[in-house]
Amino acid sequence: MPRTTTVDCAGCPPLRALTFDALGLIKVIEAREKGGGVAKVVERWGDPDASKCVLAASMNDRKIDPLLAVARKNGVIEILNPLNGELSRTVSDVSIAGVRPEDDAIAGLHLFRRQIVELTPRSCTLLTCKTKGNASIKTIDLADTQADSGAPKTWNVCGSGNILFSEVDGSESYALFGGKGVEVNMWDLENCTKIWTAKPPPANSLGIFTPTWFTSATFLSKDDHRKVVAGTNNHQVRLYDISAQRRPVVSFDFRETPIKAVAEDLDGHTVYIGNGSGDLASVDIRTGKLLGCFLGKCSGSIRSIARHPELPVIASCGLDSYLRIWDIGTRQLLSSVFLKQHLTKVVFDTNFTEEVKHFAADLALHEAQSIDEIETTDETEKPAMKRKKSSSKENKEGKKKKKSSEEKEGIKKLKSKKISKNQEHDIAAADDA
């Protein structure tokens, strides 16, 4: 049985995440409370079908008309609306006749965020890469489902081996590819030309070479495509600088199981790594120093790590069917959600906080309008209120008059009592005489 640690969840800030699983389901998880809310499933899109397993996903979370691209096991790419799950377009990516989609599955998918000038507003551009190394860039018209998107750019990124991942940098000008038997290589997407290929490390003291088997990679910074971090199947993490050399600049081992997911931080030198035994940690890649492990061990292989671009949190998911939200400062578990299926990918909807702000602003506006309505009704009822106030003043004045008269009567009674007592005293004195 895998080791697990029970920790108290402090609650996570308002956020929205989308998860994808092995049965093709897309689930929306939200946390709405500001003071440490509990993340929970609010929507579920699709029907369970193992042939529609989600292999890759990419999201363009712009504020106006956002898009979500999902690559499935049956060779179909779906373009969805990430707000309500509405299907906009379905594209079949079976390029070679007679080859089953399972034998040449989609290993990488990227939905371009930048808008190319010549494209129509209702179109999108996709980069796809298959296991055999066939990469393509195609434009899809979302307005007309019957129209042909034109001839895509196609090329091959490897001569042998299997591609396991592909990543695109922040400027969307360069792409990384790598896998089993394929060294990490970088391509210029505009010209579809290879600009750099990694070189395997030298043999060890026994003369044994480490077999090439990369499982994941990411660009260390969105503004600089020259530094790349890659994870291997033999639990190594490597930092490459394409401007310095082809061999890794920094290389270190992490635990004893394959690295399955790598994600970069916003500071440009911290990376988050997850392996096949459920260990999640943060590392300073400049020195290879382990900053710390995240508390609350996962009980299954981690397959995806996502860093929120605004909030100090990361999300991880994997084969234990849990989505976990972590605080990157304390490395504490903020919230966890059990989603029943093996999870393959998680992405954040970064504009969810803006939606919360807009909702709060609308709520404040509604409250202000209701206050204005109350004030206007109060102004129309002011004469009646004045009349009520005047009547209350009259009552107070009448009470005051009553009190003063009662006090005067009491004084008169006291005086009369004193007079009577004095008279009795005088009478008694006369009798004694």
N, C-alpha and C positions, 0 to 999 in steps of 0.2 A: 504494500500500500504506500502511496506517495505521502511524504511528510507535509503537513499543513499547519499553519499557525493561526490561531484565532486572535484577531485584533478588533478593537472598537473602531467603527467608521464614524468619522467626525462630520460627514456630510460634505457635498461638493457645491461649488458656486453654480449659478445659472448657466447651463450649457446644453448643447444638443449634439448628439452623435448618431451616426448610422453604422450598423454592423451588417456583415454579409456572412453567410454560413454555407455549409456543405450541402444543404438541401435547397439552395437557391432562394432562401427567404431574405428579405431586407427588413430590418427592425429599427425603429426610431426610438432612441432613448433620450429622455429629457429630465433635467433637474431644474425646477422653477423657483424654489425658495432661495432668497438671498442670504439668509443667515446659516447656510449649511443644509441644503436640501438633500433628499434621497432620490437618486436616479431610478427611473422606472420606465418600462416599455409603454409607449403611448400609441404606436401604430405598428402594423405588420403588413408588408406588401408581398403578394405572391402566394403560390401554393407549393407545398413541399414536393420536390421532385429531384432525385439524385442526379438526373441527367442535366439539370440546370444549376449545378453547383457553381458558385461564383468563384472564379479563378483570379480575377483582378478587377479593380474599380478605381475610378478617378472622378473628381468632383470639381466643377467650376462654381464656387460659391459666391458669385457676384451678387450684388444687392438687387439688380434688375434681371429677371429672366435667368435664374440659375439653372445649371444642367448637371446631370449625373450620368456617367457612362459605366456600364457593367458588362464584363466579359464572362460568358458562361461556358460550361464544359462542353456543350453541344455545338460550339463554334458560332454562337449568336452573340452579337453585341447589341445591347439595348440602351437607348437614350431616354432618360426619365427626368421628370420634374422632381427635384429632391424635397419640395415642400409638401406635395400630396401624393407622390408616387405614380403620377399619370404618365403613361407610355407615349413618347413623342415619335420614336422611330426605331425600327428593328433592322439590323444589318447583318447579313450572313457573311462570315469571314472564312469560309472554306475556299482556299485559293487553289489547291491541287486536286484535280478530279481523281476519284478512286481512293483517296486517303481519308480515313475516318477522323473526325475532329478530336477524338480521344488520343490518337497517335501523334498528332501535331497540334497540341493544345496551345491556347494563348497564354504566354508567360508574362507579358507586360502590356500595360494599357495606360495611355496618358491622354487626357482631354485638355487641349490647349486653351489657356486662359486669355491670351492676347488675341485681339481682334485684327485679322489681316484686312488690309484696305479693300482688296478686290472682292472680299466675301460679302454675301448678303447678310442682313441682320439675323435672319432665321437660318443660320448654318453653323456648323461646328467642324473642327478639325481633330482627327484622332491619330495617335501614333500607336501601332500595335506591333508586337513581336511574338513570334511563335517559338515553340521548343526547338525546332530544327534550324532556327536562325533567320527565318524569313521576316523582315521588318518592312512596314509600309506606313506611309502618311497619306491619309485620304480625307477629303472634304465631303461632308454630308449635308444635304439640303433638308432641313426639317419642315419647310413649308409644303413641299410637294413630295409625297412618299413614292410617287411613281417615277420621279425624275432621276436620271443617272448623275451621280456625283462627280463624274469625270474619271480620267485615268489616274490612279494613285501613284505616288513615288514608291518604288519597291527596290530593295537590295538585300543582300545576305550579310549578316554580321559575324558568321563563324563558318569555318570549313568543316568542322567535325565537333562532336560533343552535343550537349543539350543546354539550351539557354534556360535559366531558372528565374531571371529577374531583368528588369530594365528600369532605369530612373532618368528623369529629365531635370536639368538644373533650373534655377530661378528665372533666368532670362529666356528659357525655352529655346536655346540655340544649340545645346549639346545634350547628348544622351549616353548613358552607361549601359553596357550589356555584359553579362557574365553567367557562368553556370558550371555544370559538371564537365570537365575537360575543356573548358573555355576560360582563358584568362580575361580579367577585366579589361575592357577596351572602350574607348570613347570615340564618338562620331560627331561630326559637324552635320546638323540636321538640314541646314540650308543647301549644302552641296552634296550631302549623303556620302561623305568621305571620312575615312578613319584618320584620326589625328594622334592617337596614342594607344599603346598596348602595354599592359603590365608584363614584367618578366618574373618568372618563378624564382623563389629564393634558392640559394645554393644548397648543395647536399650537406647533411649533418656530418658529425664526426665519424659515423659508421659508413658514410658514402651513400646514404639512403635519401632519395628525393621525396619531397612531400607531394602527393598527387594533387592536381589542380581540381578543386571542387569549391566553388564560391556559391553561397546560398543567399546572400543579400548584400546590398551596398546603398550608399547615399552620398550626396554631396555635403561636405562639411559646412559650407556656407552658401546661401542663396545668391550672394553677390560675387562669389569667386568659384569658378568651375574647376580650378586647378587642383584642389585638395579633395580627395575621395577617401571614404572609409568603407571597408568591405569586411564581411564576416565569412568564415570558411566552415566546411563540414568537420574539420579536425580542430574545432574550438579555438581558432585564432581570429584575432581582430587586427587588421592591417590598415595603416594610413599611407596613402600614396600622394605624392606631389608631382604632377606631370611636368612641372617646370624644372624639377631637380633631377629626377632619375626615374627609371622604369621599375626598379625594385622598391619594396616598401620602405618608407622612412622610419616608421615605428611599427613594431609587431609584438604582440604579447598574447598569452593564452588566458582564457577565461573558463574556469571550471573544467569539466571533462566531457561535455556533450556538445553537439554541433550548434553553432550560432544560427538562429533562425530569423531574427529581425534586428534591424539597426535603424535608429532614427537620430537626427541631429537636433541640437538645441539652438536657440536664437543667439546665444553668446558667441558662437563660431568656434568653440573648442571643446564643448561637452557633447558626448554622444550617449545614447541609451541603447543597451544591448539586452536581448532576450535569447535564451537558449532552449534546447529541446527538453530539459528537465524542469522548466518553469522558473529559472532564476532570472531576475530582472535587476539591472544595476546601471549606475551612471559612472562614466569614466572620463577623465581629462585626457583627451587623445594626444595632447602635446607631449606628455611624459609617459602615458600609459598607466597612470596612477588610478587605482580604483577609489572613487569618491565615496561609494557606499552602495549597499544593496537595499532594495525597497522591501519594507517590512510586510510580512504576510505572504508566505511562499505560495505561488500558484501550483496547482496539482496537475498541470499538463503543459505540453509544448506551447511556447509563445509563438504566434505566427504573424502578429502585426502590432506595431507601436506607433502611436500618433501623438505629436506634440501640438498643444493648442497654441495658436499664434498670438493670443492676447493674455489668456489666463495662465498662471503658473502651475499647470497640471498636464499630465500625460495620460493616455488611455492605452491599455494593453488587452489583447484577447488571444485566444488560442484553442487548443483541443480540449480544455477542461470546461468549455461552454460558458465561461464567465467573461463579462466585460468589467474591467476594473479601472477606476479613476484614482490616480495617485497625485499627491502633492510633491512637486520636484524639490522644494526646499527642505522639508522634513522627511521626505520619502515615506510618508505614512499613507495608508489606504484611506481614501475619502469615501468611496462608495463602490459597491459591487452588485452586479445584476446577473442572475442565472438565466441564460437564454436557450437552454435545452439542446441546441445543436452545436457541432464543431464549428468554430468561427474561423474565418479566413482573412478578414480585413475589417478595419475600423477607420472611419474618417470623421472629422469634426465639421459641423456647420458653424463657421466663424461669425456669421451675421445673426446668430440667435440672440446674442446679448443686445444687439441693436433692436431686434424685434421686441425684446423685453422692455427696452427703454421707450420705444414708441408706444408700447402698450401702457406703460406707466404714464407717459405724457398724455395719452388719450384719456386715461383714467383721471389724471389731474385736471385736464380740460373739462371733462364731464362734471367733476366735482365743482369746479369754478362756475360752470354754467348753472348747476343746481343752486349754488350759493347766491349767484346773481338773481335767479328766479325767486329765491326766498327773500332777498333784500327788496326786490321790486314789490313783492306781495306785502312786505312789511311797510314799505312807503305808502302803499294804497290804504293800509289799515292804520296809519298814523293818527288821523283825527279821532277814531274810536279809542285808540290807546290814550290820547290826550284826555278824552272824556273820562276814561276810566281812572286816569291819574287824578283829574280834578275831583271826581267823586271820592276817591280814596283820601285826597287832601281834606275834603269836607268832613269825612268820617273821623279823620285824625283830629281836626279842629274841634268837632263835637265831643270827642273823647276827652280832649284837653279841657274843654269847658266843664264837662261833667266832673272830671277829677278836681278842678279848681273849686267848684261849688261844694263837692263833697268834703274837700279839705277845709273850706270855710265853715261848713256846718259842724265838722268835728271840732274846730277851734272854739266855736260858740258853745258847744256842749261841754267842753273842758272848762271854759270860763264859768258856765252856769254851775258846774259841779264844784268848782273852787269856791264860788260865792256861797253856795249852800253849805259847804263845809265850814266856811268862816262864820256864817250865821249860827250854825250849830255850836261852834266853839264859843261864840259870844254868849249864847243862851246858857250854856253850861257854866260859864264863869259867873254870870249873874246869879244863878241858883246857888253856887257855893258862897257867894257874898251874903 
